[in-house]
Amino acid sequence: MKKFFIILSFGCIVISCGENKDAKQEPAQETKIETPTVDPDVEKGGDLVAKSDCLTCHRVAEKLVGPSYQSVAQRYQATPEVLDTLSDKIIKGGAGRWGAVPMTPHPQVSKEDATTMVKYVLSLKNQ
Ligand code: HEC
């Protein structure tokens, strides 16, 4: 009789373990991952930056010849004036805001593309 109870309670433990496992898995399956809405300009800007020579001097997280894109994003808010000034700077080049080393001018980049690139750069703040 004693053995019967031991077997019975063992069975219960096995069953309840099984139930627990199911219970643990369920919420994980139901959890919705919120994907932030990506501005299409930001994505396009990333492509433009990758296709141009930007990454020879800039990295997202480390300073290279130029400042890291994260520190640029930390420094500026994406206001229309800032988009205007920074896209001009990409086209015309220049130094003085981050040090004595100048950024080379990019006259082949259109104002529109430069603005799109700046939107991408400034989106990197929270990464
Ligand atoms: C030859 C190296 C070089 C290349 C290539 C380059 N940069 Fe720069 N970039 C720099 C340097 C150096 C600075 C810092 C200039 C300063 O101190 O004002 C800078 C600054 C910047 C800034 C901040 C400007 C400011 O006034 O704060 C942005 C935005 C930027 N670069 C984007 C780009 C993009 C986009 C490209 C590609 C089209 C690019 N850079 C290509 C060297 C480079």
Residues whose N, C-alpha, C, O or C-beta is under 5 A from the ligand:
A	BS01	HEC	S52 D53 C54 C57 V65 G66 P67 V72 L86 K89 I90 G94 A95 G96 R97 W98 G99 V101 P102 M103 T104 H106 M117 V121
